[in-house]
Amino acid sequence: MLDIEQMASTRIVIVDDHELARRGLRSVLQNNPDLQVIAEIASGEEAVQRAEELHADIILLDITLPRMSGIEAAGRIHQSSPTSRVIFVSQHDSVVLAKDAMRAGGCAYVVKSDAGRDLLSAISAVQAGKTFVSRTLLARGWNS
């Protein structure tokens, strides 16, 4: 008999203030039947407000958001929805900024230019309880 938990898909929220970026992330995820995008949000404030109600397994979070940065939002999301795992997906490829994001509660950091190749790997790593950083950051000297 299959466990209901095993049958459930991974519930994902995409937070980015650019509609085109949200669409691009959704397109990377949509061919995987085990991943379900349950909401698309355009601001850090709304992500914090809705995190507790949505009970997402994974929140894909941009850093540069209006009024509240993704780094600030991640800390607040971690308080209101501690079971949600944050994966930062950002255009910023600075190792220093990525480390700040991870300290704020991120489980993974994917540079947007790497998302097509690295996003699904990041999700798998986070689901397995591991951290993940994309190849651009590794090439720039990332070390744990």
Contact map, one row per residue, 1 for C-alpha under 8 A:
111000000000000000000000000000000000000000000000000000000000000000000000000000000000000000000000000000000000000000000000000000000000000000000000
111101100000000000000000000000000000000000000000000000000000000000000000000000000000000000000000000000000000000000000000000000000000000000000000
111111100000000000000000000000000000000000000000000000000000000000000000000000000000000000000000000000000000000000000000000000000000000000000000
011111110000000000000000000000000000000000000000000000000000000000000000000000000000000000000000000000000000000000000000000000000000000000000000
001111110000000000000000000000000000000000000000000000000000000000000000000000000000000000000000000000000000000000000000000000000000000000000000
011111111000000000000000000000000000000000000000000000000000000000000000000000000000000000000000000000000000000000000000000000000000000000000000
011111111000000000000000000000000000000000000000000000000000000000000000000000000000000000000000000000000000000000000000000000000000000000000000
000111111100000000000000000000000100000000000000000000000000000000000000000000000000000000000000000000000000000000000000000000000000000000000000
000001111110000000000000000000001111000000000000000000000000000000000000000000000000000000000000000000000000000000000000000000000000000000000000
000000011111000000000000000000000111000000000000000000011100000000000000000000000000000000000000000000000000000000000000000000000000000000000000
000000001111100000000000000000000011110000000000000000111100000000000000000000000000000000000000000000000000000000000000000000000000000000000000
000000000111110000000000000000000011111000000000000000011111000000000000000000000000000000000000000000000000000000000000000000000000000000000000
000000000011111000000000000000000000111110000000000000010111000000000000000000000000000000000000000000000000000000000000000000000000000000000000
000000000001111100000100110000000000101110000000000000000011100000000000000000000000000000000000000000000000000000000000000000000000000000000000
000000000000111110000100000000000000000111110010000000000011110000000000000000000000000000000000000000000000000000000000000000000000000000000000
000000000000011111101100000000000000000111100000000000000000110010000000000000000000000000000000000000000000000000000000000000000000000000000000
000000000000001111100100000000000000000011100000000000000000010011000000000000000000000000000000000000000000000000000000000000000000000000000000
000000000000000111111100000000000000000001000000000000000000000000000000000000000000000000000000000000000000000000000000000000000000000000000000
000000000000000111111110000000000000000001000000000000000000000000000000000000000000000000000000000000000000000000000000000000000000000000000000
000000000000000001111111000000000000000000000000000000000000000000000000000000000000000000000000000000000000000000000000000000000000000000000000
000000000000000101111111100000000000000000000000000000000000000000000000000000000000000000000000000000000000000000000000000000000000000000000000
000000000000011111111111110000000000000100000000000000000000000000000000000000000000000000000000000000000000000000000000000000000000000000000000
000000000000000000111111111000000000000000000000000000000000000000000000000000000000000000000000000000000000000000000000000000000000000000000000
000000000000000000011111111100000000000000000000000000000000000000000000000000000000000000000000000000000000000000000000000000000000000000000000
000000000000010000001111111110000000000000000000000000000000000000000000000000000000000000000000000000000000000000100000000000000000000000000000
000000000000010000000111111111000000100000000000000000000000000000000000000000000000000000000000000000000000000000000000000000000000000000000000
000000000000000000000011111111100000000000000000000000000000000000000000000000000000000000000000000000000000000000000000000000000000000000000000
000000000000000000000001111111100000000000000000000000000000000000000000000000000000000000000000000000000000000000010011000000000000000000000000
000000000000000000000000111111110011100000000000000000000000000000000000000000000000000000000000000000000000000000000001000000000000000000000000
000000000000000000000000011111111011000000000000000000000000000000000000000000000000000000000000000000000000000000000000000000000000000000000000
000000000000000000000000001111111000000000000000000000000000000000000000000000000000000000000000000000000000000000000000000000000000000000000000
000000000000000000000000000011111110000000000000000000000000000000000000000000000000000000000000000000000000000000000000000000000000000000000000
000000001000000000000000000001111111000000000000000000000000000000000000000000000000000000000000000000000000000000000000000000000000000000000000
000000011100000000000000000000011111000000000000000000000000000000000000000000000000000000000000000000000000000000000000000000000000000000000000
000000001111000000000000000011011111100000000000000000000000000000000000000000000000000000000000000000000000000000000000000000000000000000000000
000000001111000000000000000011001111110000000000000000000000000000000000000000000000000000000000000000000000000000000000000000000000000000000000
000000000011110000000000010010000011111100000000000000000000000000000000000000000000000000000000000000000000000000000000000000000000000000000000
000000000011100000000000000000000001111100000000000001010000000000000000000000000000000000000000000000000000000000000000000000000000000000000000
000000000001110000000000000000000000111110000000000000000000000000000000000000000000000000000000000000000000000000000000000000000000000000000000
000000000000111100000100000000000000111111000000000000000000000000000000000000000000000000000000000000000000000000000000000000000000000000000000
000000000000111110000000000000000000001111100110000000000000000000000000000000000000000000000000000000000000000000000000000000000000000000000000
000000000000001111100000000000000000000111110110000000000000000010000000000000000000000000000000000000000000000000000000000000000000000000000000
000000000000001110000000000000000000000011111110000000000000000011110000000000000000000000000000000000000000000000000000000000000000000000000000
000000000000001000000000000000000000000001111111000000000000000011111101100000000000000000000000000000000000000000000000000000000000000000000000
000000000000000000000000000000000000000000111111100000000000000000110000100000000000000000000000000000000000000000000000000000000000000000000000
000000000000000000000000000000000000000011111111110000000000000000000000000000000000000000000000000000000000000000000000000000000000000000000000
000000000000001000000000000000000000000011111111111000000000000000000000100010000000000000000000000000000000000000000000000000000000000000000000
000000000000000000000000000000000000000000011111111100000000000000000000110110010000000000000000000000000000000000000000000000000000000000000000
000000000000000000000000000000000000000000001111111100000000000000000000000000000000000000000000000000000000000000000000000000000000000000000000
000000000000000000000000000000000000000000000111111111000000000000000000000000000000000000000000000000000000000000000000000000000000000000000000
000000000000000000000000000000000000000000000011111111110000000000000000000010011000000000000000000000000000000000000000000000000000000000000000
000000000000000000000000000000000000000000000001111111100000000000000000000010011000000000000000000000000000000000000000000000000000000000000000
000000000000000000000000000000000000000000000000011111100000000000000000000000000000000000000000000000000000000000000000000000000000000000000000
000000000000000000000000000000000000010000000000011111110000000000000000000000000000000000000000000000000000000000000000000000000000000000000000
000000000010000000000000000000000000000000000000001111111000000000000000000000001011000000000000000000000000000000000000000000000000000000000000
000000000111100000000000000000000000010000000000001001111110000000000000000000000001000000000000000000000000000000000000000000000000000000000000
000000000111000000000000000000000000000000000000000000111110000000000000000000000011100000000000000000000000000000000000000000000000000000000000
000000000111100000000000000000000000000000000000000000011111000000000000000000000001111000000000000000000000000000000000001000000000000000000000
000000000001111000000000000000000000000000000000000000011111100000000000000000000001111000000000000000000000000000000000000000000000000000000000
000000000001111000000000000000000000000000000000000000000111110000000000000000000000011110000000000000000000000000000000000000000000000000000000
000000000000011100000000000000000000000000000000000000000011111000000100010000000000011111000000000000000000000000000000000000000000000000000000
000000000000001110000000000000000000000000000000000000000001111110000100000000000000000111000000000000000000000000000000000000000000000000000000
000000000000000000000000000000000000000000000000000000000000111110001110000000000000000111000000000000000000000000000000000000000000000000000000
000000000000000000000000000000000000000000000000000000000000011111001100000000000000000001000000000000000000000000000000000000000000000000000000
000000000000000110000000000000000000000001110000000000000000011111111100000000000000000000000000000000000000000000000000000000000000000000000000
000000000000000010000000000000000000000000110000000000000000000111111000000000000000000000000000000000000000000000000000000000000000000000000000
000000000000000000000000000000000000000000111000000000000000000011111000000000000000000000000000000000000000000000000000000000000000000000000000
000000000000000000000000000000000000000000111000000000000000000011111101100000000000000000000000000000000000000000000000000000000000000000000000
000000000000000000000000000000000000000000010000000000000000001111111111100000000000000000000000000000000000000000000000000000000000000000000000
000000000000000000000000000000000000000000010000000000000000111110011111110000000000000100000000000000000000000000000000000000000000000000000000
000000000000000000000000000000000000000000000000000000000000001000001111111000000000000000000000000110010000000000000000000000000000000000000000
000000000000000000000000000000000000000000010000000000000000000000011111111100000000000000000000000000010000000000000000000000000000000000000000
000000000000000000000000000000000000000000011011000000000000000000011111111110000000000000000000000000000000000000000000000000000000000000000000
000000000000000000000000000000000000000000000001000000000000100000000111111111000000010000000000000000011100000000000000000000000000000000000000
000000000000000000000000000000000000000000000000000000000000000000000011111111100000000000000000000000011000000000000000000000000000000000000000
000000000000000000000000000000000000000000000001000000000000000000000001111111110000000000000000000000000000000000000000000000000000000000000000
000000000000000000000000000000000000000000000011001100000000000000000000111111111101000000000000000000000000000000000000000000000000000000000000
000000000000000000000000000000000000000000000000000000000000000000000000011111111111000000000000000000001000000000000000000000000000000000000000
000000000000000000000000000000000000000000000000000000000000000000000000001111111100000000000000000000000000000000000000000000000000000000000000
000000000000000000000000000000000000000000000001001100000000000000000000000111111100000000000000000000000000000000000000000000000000000000000000
000000000000000000000000000000000000000000000000001100100000000000000000000011111111000000000000000000000000000000000000000000000000000000000000
000000000000000000000000000000000000000000000000000000000000000000000000000011111111100000000000000000000000000000000000000000000000000000000000
000000000000000000000000000000000000000000000000000000101000000000000000000001001111100000000000000000000000000000000000000000000000000000000000
000000000000000000000000000000000000000000000000000000111110000000000000000011001111110000000000000000000000000000000000000000000000000000000000
000000000000000000000000000000000000000000000000000000001110000000000000000000000111111000000000000000000110000000000000000001000000000000000000
000000000000000000000000000000000000000000000000000000000111100000000000010000000001111100000000000000001111000000000000000000000000000000000000
000000000000000000000000000000000000000000000000000000000111100000000000000000000000111110000000000000000111110000000000011000000000000000000000
000000000000000000000000000000000000000000000000000000000001111000000100000000000000011111000000000010000111110000000000000000000000000000000000
000000000000000000000000000000000000000000000000000000000001111000000000000000000000001111100000000000000000111100100000000000000000000000000000
000000000000000000000000000000000000000000000000000000000000111100000000000000000000000111111000000000000000111100000000000000000000000000000000
000000000000000000000000000000000000000000000000000000000000000000000000000000000000000011111000000000000000001110000000000000000000000000000000
000000000000000000000000000000000000000000000000000000000000000000000000000000000000000001111100110000000000001000000000000000000000000000000000
000000000000000000000000000000000000000000000000000000000000000000000000000000000000000001111110110000000000001000000000000000000000000110000000
000000000000000000000000000000000000000000000000000000000000000000000000000000000000000000011111110000000000000000000000000000000000000010000000
000000000000000000000000000000000000000000000000000000000000000000000000000000000000000000001111111000000000000000000000000000000000000010011100
000000000000000000000000000000000000000000000000000000000000000000000000000000000000000000000111111100000000000000000000000000000000000000000000
000000000000000000000000000000000000000000000000000000000000000000000000000000000000000000011111111110000000000000000000000000000000000000000000
000000000000000000000000000000000000000000000000000000000000000000000000000000000000000000011111111111000000100000000000000000000000000000000000
000000000000000000000000000000000000000000000000000000000000000000000000000000000000000000000011111111100000000000000000000000000000000000000000
000000000000000000000000000000000000000000000000000000000000000000000010000000000000000000000001111111110000000000000000000000000000000000000000
000000000000000000000000000000000000000000000000000000000000000000000010000000000000000100000000111111111100100000000000000000000000000000000000
000000000000000000000000000000000000000000000000000000000000000000000000000000000000000000000000011111111111100000000000000000000000000000000000
000000000000000000000000000000000000000000000000000000000000000000000000000000000000000000000000001111111100000000000000000000000000000000000000
000000000000000000000000000000000000000000000000000000000000000000000011011000000000000000000000000111111100000000000000000000000000000000000000
000000000000000000000000000000000000000000000000000000000000000000000000011001000000010000000000000011111110000000000000000000000000000000000000
000000000000000000000000000000000000000000000000000000000000000000000000010000000000111100000000000011111111100000000000000000000000000000000000
000000000000000000000000000000000000000000000000000000000000000000000000000000000000111100000000000001001111100000000000000001000111000000000000
000000000000000000000000000000000000000000000000000000000000000000000000000000000000011100000000000001000111110000000000010001000011100000000000
000000000000000000000000000000000000000000000000000000000000000000000000000000000000001111000000010011000111111000000000010000000001110000000000
000000000000000000000000000000000000000000000000000000000000000000000000000000000000001111000000000000000001111101100110010000000001110000000000
000000000000000000000000000000000000000000000000000000000000000000000000000000000000000011111000000000000000111111100000000000000000010110000000
000000000000000000000000000000000000000000000000000000000000000000000000000000000000000011100000000000000000011111100000000000000000000000000000
000000000000000000000000000000000000000000000000000000000000000000000000000000000000000000100000000000000000001111110000000000000000000000000000
000000000000000000000000000000000000000000000000000000000000000000000000000000000000000000000000000000000000011111111110000000000000011100000000
000000000000000000000000100000000000000000000000000000000000000000000000000000000000000010000000000000000000011111111110000000000000000000000000
000000000000000000000000000100000000000000000000000000000000000000000000000000000000000000000000000000000000000011111110000000000000000000000000
000000000000000000000000000000000000000000000000000000000000000000000000000000000000000000000000000000000000000001111111100000000000000000000000
000000000000000000000000000000000000000000000000000000000000000000000000000000000000000000000000000000000000010001111111110000000000011000000000
000000000000000000000000000100000000000000000000000000000000000000000000000000000000000000000000000000000000010001111111111000000000000000000000
000000000000000000000000000110000000000000000000000000000000000000000000000000000000000000000000000000000000000000001111111100000000000000000000
000000000000000000000000000000000000000000000000000000000000000000000000000000000000000000000000000000000000000000001111111110000000000000000000
000000000000000000000000000000000000000000000000000000000000000000000000000000000000001000000000000000000001110000000111111111000011110000000000
000000000000000000000000000000000000000000000000000000000100000000000000000000000000001000000000000000000000000000000011111111100000000000000000
000000000000000000000000000000000000000000000000000000000000000000000000000000000000000000000000000000000000000000000001111111110000000000000000
000000000000000000000000000000000000000000000000000000000000000000000000000000000000000000000000000000000000000000000000111111111111000000000000
000000000000000000000000000000000000000000000000000000000000000000000000000000000000100000000000000000000011000000000000011111111111000000000000
000000000000000000000000000000000000000000000000000000000000000000000000000000000000000000000000000000000000000000000000001111111100000000000000
000000000000000000000000000000000000000000000000000000000000000000000000000000000000000000000000000000000000000000000000000111111100000000000000
000000000000000000000000000000000000000000000000000000000000000000000000000000000000000000000000000000000000000000000000000011111110000000000000
000000000000000000000000000000000000000000000000000000000000000000000000000000000000000000000000000000000010000000000000000011111111000000000000
000000000000000000000000000000000000000000000000000000000000000000000000000000000000000000000000000000000011000000000000010011001111100000000000
000000000000000000000000000000000000000000000000000000000000000000000000000000000000000000000000000000000011110000000000010011000111110000000000
000000000000000000000000000000000000000000000000000000000000000000000000000000000000000000000000000000000001110000000000010000000011111011000000
000000000000000000000000000000000000000000000000000000000000000000000000000000000000000000000000000000000000111001000100010000000001111111000000
000000000000000000000000000000000000000000000000000000000000000000000000000000000000000000000000000000000000000001000100000000000000111111100000
000000000000000000000000000000000000000000000000000000000000000000000000000000000000000000001000000000000000001001000000000000000000011111110000
000000000000000000000000000000000000000000000000000000000000000000000000000000000000000000001110000000000000001000000000000000000000111111111100
000000000000000000000000000000000000000000000000000000000000000000000000000000000000000000000000000000000000000000000000000000000000111111111110
000000000000000000000000000000000000000000000000000000000000000000000000000000000000000000000000000000000000000000000000000000000000001111111100
000000000000000000000000000000000000000000000000000000000000000000000000000000000000000000000010000000000000000000000000000000000000000111111100
000000000000000000000000000000000000000000000000000000000000000000000000000000000000000000000010000000000000000000000000000000000000000011111110
000000000000000000000000000000000000000000000000000000000000000000000000000000000000000000000010000000000000000000000000000000000000000011111111
000000000000000000000000000000000000000000000000000000000000000000000000000000000000000000000000000000000000000000000000000000000000000001001111
000000000000000000000000000000000000000000000000000000000000000000000000000000000000000000000000000000000000000000000000000000000000000000000111
